[in-house]
């Protein structure tokens, strides 16, 4: 369907939607420390804002409390305020320089903020051969992918899968890594496996839809997208990818469009 150079160009879209999953952005149970507010039932922008503001007050009152700092940083990351989350966790890392939980959260926040070299260093310190953390390893893989080392990224994902077999978030990252390596067929196979998991979330399914669309399987991509989106949204997302493919206007246009539609093709 496409020349090799065109396929490489199309695979570039995966960089803008590559996810470092593993539950780090979930709100979690943080209500047991210093009377912190309950996590919101919905993830609407307004609910998340109120929740993070409540945690901000607790953090300002108790900046030395690790649990408060971690919860506040998670709330900031859920709002994509990644630089602020990294700043909070940098302070926590100074207070707890050997705490792997803090270092892992700090590294992931740095990765979200695009500070890849710093993120890689923090995450290496957060992991240990005697107690490896699959989520940290998967995040290190996503950083390697973003830095162009797809072979290393795939090795890290395989290691993470040995620790967490069939984990859909790791499989999703591995599938996108194959797309970045210009292996869309294998990317589809792995992403189908990820999407079939009962633990798969919207992001995993939308990554499958993305790779299907990149191969010209537009109708099937729409069907997959409609599991989480309205038929109109699914059509619009796939139509946008299809138009970009036909126009071949360049990777910057695709990256910008994917950034605007993060909730759909993240």
N, C-alpha and C positions, 0 to 999 in steps of 0.2 A: 504493500500500500504506500509506503514512504521510502525514500532513499535513506541510507545509513545516516547521513548527516542530518536529515530531517528528523529521524528517530531520536538522535541524540538531543536535538533541539527540543523535541516534545517531552523527552524524559526530564528535561530541566524543570518542568512545572512541579515535579515531585519535591524539589528542594523547598518550595514555598509552602508545602503542606506537610513536610516531614514532621512527625510528632515524636516527642519523647514522653511516652505514656508511662503508666505504672502507678496511678492513683495519687500522684503528688499534688495535683491541683484539686482533689476532692476536699470538701470541707472537713470531713472527719468528725470525731467526737471530741470536742475541745471544751465542753461545758463544765468539766470537773475542776478547773483551775481558776481560782480567784474570782469566782462568780462570773465567768465569761458568758457572753450571749449565746443562745442556742443557734446552731447553724440554720440558715433559712430553708424552708421547704422547697421553694422555687429558686431558680438561678436567674431570675429576671435582673436586669441591670440595677433597678432601684433597690431590690432586696439585698443584692450583693453589696451595694454601696452602703446601705444602712448597717449591714453586718460588719463590714470592714471598718466603718467609722466607730462602731461599738468596740471592736478589738483595738483600734488605734488608741482609744481612751485608756484601755487596760494596759496597753504596751507603754504608753507614756507614763503611767503610774508605776509600772513594774518592768522597766527595761531590762532588768537582769534575769527575768524569769524566762527560761528556755521555752516552756510550753506556750507561753503567751506570744513570744517572738515567732515561733514556728506557725502558730495559728494565724497570726496577723499577716505573715508573709504569704501563707497559702491563700488567704482572702485577697491580698493584693494581686497575686498571680492569676486568680480566677477572674479578676477584672482586667488582666493584661497590663497591669502597672508593674512591669517587670523590673525596671530600674529601681523603683522604690522597694520592691521585695528584696532585691539584691542588697540594697543598702541596709535594710533591717537585718538580713542574715549575715552580712559582713560584720556587723557589730556583735551578733551572736557568736560568730566564729572566732572573734577576738577573745570573747569571754570563755568560750568552750573550744579551744583549738584542737582537741583530740576527740571531740564528740562526733562520731560518724554520722549520726542522724542530722546534726546541724550542718556538717560539711556536705552531706548528700543534698540537703535542701538548698544550700548555698550554691553548689555547683549547678543544680537544675535551674535555679533562678538566673544565674549568670548565662546559662545556655539560652534561656528564653530571651534574655536581653541582647543576645548576639555577641557576647564576650566569650568566644569559644575557647581561646587558649587558656584563659583564667578558669573557665568552667572545667576544662579537661584536667587541669592541675588539681582543682578542688575535689573532683570526683575520684581521681586516682588515690587521693588521701582518704577518701570516704570508704574505700573498699579495702578488703584484706583477704589474702589467700586462704586464711583459716576460717573466714566467715564471709564468703562472697554474697553480694546483694544483687539479685537479678535485675532489679529496677535501675540501680546505678549503672550496671554493665550495659543495659539497653540504652540508657541515656548517653553513655560514652560512645556507643555505636552511632547514635544519631548525630553526635558532634563530629565523629570521623566522616560520616557521609557528607555533612555540610562543608567539611574541609577538603572533600574530594577523594578521600581514601576509602573507596567503597569495599575493597577487599578486607581491610581491617575492620570496617563496620560490620560486614557480614560475619566475620569470625567472632566478633563480640556478641552479635545477636544469637549465633549458634551456642555460644557459651551460656548466655542468659536462658536459652530454651532448655538446656540441660538442667538448669536449676529450677525452672518453672515451665515444665512441658506444656505445650499447647496454649501458652499464655497469648491471648489474641493481640494484646498491645505490642508484644515483641514480634509476633508474626507480621503484624501490620507494618512495623518499621522495616522488617526484613524484606517484605514485598516491595515497599517503596525504594529500598536500596537496590533491588534488582532492576527496578525501572530506571534508576539513575545509572545503572550499569548497561543500559540499552538491552535489557533482557525482559521485555514486556510479557512474554509468554510465561516465564517462570514467576514474574511478579504477580500475574493474574492467578496462577495456581496457588501461591502462598496466601494471597489475600482472600481467595475463596475459602481456604481452610480457616483463616482468621475470622471471617464473617460468619462462618457456620457455627462458631462457638456460641453457646448461650450467654457467655460473658462479654461478647463483643458489643461495643457501643456504636453510636452514630458515626464517630470519626472513622472507625475501622471500615464500616460499610461504605462511607463516602470515598475512602481511599480506593476501595474496590471499584466503585463507580468511575472514579477518575481514570484508573488504569484501563478499564473497559473502553471508556471514551477515547483514550489515547490510541487504542487499537482500531477505532472505527466502529465499535460495537455499541452504537448510540442507543438503540432501543433497549438493550439489556442494561446499559448504564442507567437509563431512566427508571427502569423497573427496580433496580437496587436502591436508587436514591429515594424512591417513593416509600420505602419502608420507614423513613424518618421525616420526609418533606412532603409538602403538598404536591399534587401532580404538576401544578403550574411552576412551582419552585424547581422541581426536578427537571422539567423541560427547559427552563431558563438556564439552569446550571450547565446542562449538557449542551444546549445550543451555544452557550458562550465558549465552551471548550472547542466545539466543532468549528465555530467561526474563527477562533484563533488558529486552529490547525490549518484551515483553508487559506487564511490570510498569511500565515507564517510571518507575522510581523515582528517576531523576536521574543526573546526570553523575558525582557523587561516588561513588556505588555502583559504577558501571562502572569508574571510574578505579581504585578500590581493588581490584576483582576483577582487572583487567588487571595491576596491580602484583603481586598474589599469583601470577599465572600467567605471569610474564614469559617463561619459557623456551618457553611454548607459543604466545603471541600477540604476541611482541615486535615 
